[in-house]
Amino acid sequence: MSPPTTSLQLFGLDLRLLWQEFRTAWQAAAQSRYLAWLTPAAPVRLLRADGTQALWNGRRFAAEPAKGRAAEFEAIEVSDDLVLRKRLHMPEMPAAAIAQAVQLEAQTASPFAAGNLVWGYDITAATAAGARSVELVMAERAQLGRYVEQQRHRLAPALAREPEVWVIGSGGQPIVLSGWGEQARLRAAVQHRRAACALIASALLIGLAMAVTPSLQLRARSIDAIAAFEGLQREVAPVVAQRDQFTRSVERLDAVRSVLAEHIDMLRLMTALTKALPDSTYLQSVQTQGLKLSIHGLTSDSAALMQTLGAVPGFKEVRAPMAATRASGADAENFRIEIQLDPAVFALTAGTPAQDAPAQPAAAPAPPAAGASASAEPASAAAPRKSRFTSGG
């Protein structure tokens, strides 16, 4: 039976391996010059092998400790006669891969026992071909322990923590030998980086909140305005419905009025004709077509009749389509007259006509004309005046 695996799989990917790669990438990014301000190097007081002191500020050594900021950590320099050095050339690879390769090389090349080996390294430079130059330093733990005890009297009593053990590399950079007091400084750097990241995150959140708050306020106001508008719509909906109904009623009335404006009020027209025609005039036919009136009949003087009809209110463009004729030996002229009617006077939508004036006594009726057809009924049935409409002439 195979032992249980501790890897976490998701879609065929090892999540633990992905987490390790993420941590490695984050550590590399944190150590880059762009994010180095997140973890400023803590000053370290170095007790040199020649008995002097120096202050390491993360970039270079100062001849004397700085007066502005006291060193929080101490390191003891190991003399060259206690260490072994080796130069390695490695291809370009991540920092974690370089550390594993250097560890394997130290364990392979060390003359000391595995449990008694102390080592450190420094990546000095990159060659023209892209390879990395690594300086490896190895020492015996027991021997270094005795050396540290000999130098312990030089440590500051106020710090009261285990010192680090350094070796100065060929490039002047310190090489830390792991397994001593370097973990305290590394933990402080991590805490400082976390605090800086927390402050940055807080500042970003505050800035985001300040940027988003006006938008949220505008959105809330918009929602309130929409709700108020919808409420107002619900309140005025009955009024709007009544307005729409009134508008439709007005449109229907306008349509009816338009239709009625094209139709003649025949009673009003016959009344006007009865009042206007002289006693010597008799109509044999009355026809209407739209707003045009055509009359045909007998009269003693057609010219005078046209002048009389032209003076009637609502009669426009009185004309004779043909000349009046008089039969030999006849007393009356046979006429045809066309009249354009004013819709404001004779349309069904016109105002109520004025009351008829009292009619004059009627004259004796003329004999009807033979063969004539009357296309309209007499319009003066209610008036005492004699009818001007005949069935012949």
C-alpha positions, 0 to 999 in steps of 0.5 A: 500500500502506497503512503498517502500523499500530502500534496494538494491537487487542483485541476492537476496542479500541486497547490503547495508547489504553487504556494512555494513559488508564490512565496519565492517570487514575493520574497524576490520582489521584496528584495528588489530595489523597487520594494526595498523601502518596505524593509529598510536594512536595520543597522548592525554593529560589526565587531571586526576581527582586528578589534575595531568596530564598524556600522553596516547600514545595508549598503556599506560600512561606516568607519564609526557607528552612526550617532543618529540611530543606534544599532539594534543588532550586533555581528562578529566578524570571523577571520579568514583563517577560520573559513574556507572560500570557494567560487561558484558559477551558476546559470541564471535561476531564481534565488531559491534554486541558487540557495539549494544548489549552493547548499548541495555544493557546501555539503559535497565540498565541505571537509567537515561533518554534516552536523558540524558545517556552517556555511554562507554565500553571496551572489557577487555578479553576473558574467557576460554570458549571463551566469551568476558568480557565487562566493561560498564560505564554509566553517566548522561550527565547533570552532566558530562557537569557541571564537564567538565565546572569546569575542562575547565580552565585546558585545553591548550588554544592553542588546542581550541577544545572540550575535550574528557571525559574518565573513567579509566577502571578496567584494566587501559585502558581508556574508552571513553564516547561518545558525547564529543570531541572524534570525532575530534581524530577519524576523524584525525585517518581516514584521517591518515589511508587514507593518508597511504593507498594512499601512499602505493597504490602509492608505489605499482603502482610505483613498478608495473609500474617498474616491468611491464615496461621492459616487455612492452618494450620487447613486443613492441620490439617483435612486431616491430621485427615481423613487420620488419620480415613480411615486409622483407618476403613480399619484398623477396617473389618474390625472394623466388618464383624464387628460388623455381621455379629454384629448381623445374626446377633443380629437373626436370632436375635431374630426366630427367638426371637420366632417360637418364643415363639409356639409351644408345646412339645407334649411339655413340655405333655403331660408336665405334663398327665400329671403333673397329671391324677388317675387318675379323669380321662380326656381325650377331646381336647386343642387348642392355639391360640397360648398357649391350651389347651382340654381336654375329657374325663371326671372324677369331680370337675371343681371339684377338677380345676380347682383341681389344674390351677390349681396347675400351674406355667405354667397361668394363668387356668384356667376352664371355658367351660361347666358340667360335666355328669353323665349320669344314672347316670354316675360321671363328669362331662363337662367343658371347661376352658380354660387360658392357658399361660405362654410362659416355661414352655411356649414352645419358647424356654423352659428345659429342663423338670425331669426327670419324677418317678417315676410312681405305679403305673397304675390299670386303664383306664376304658372308652373313651367312644363317639363321642369323638375324641382330638385329641392322642396320649398324652404319657406313652409313656415314663412308667410311669404309665397314660395319661389320654387316651382315644378315648371315654367 
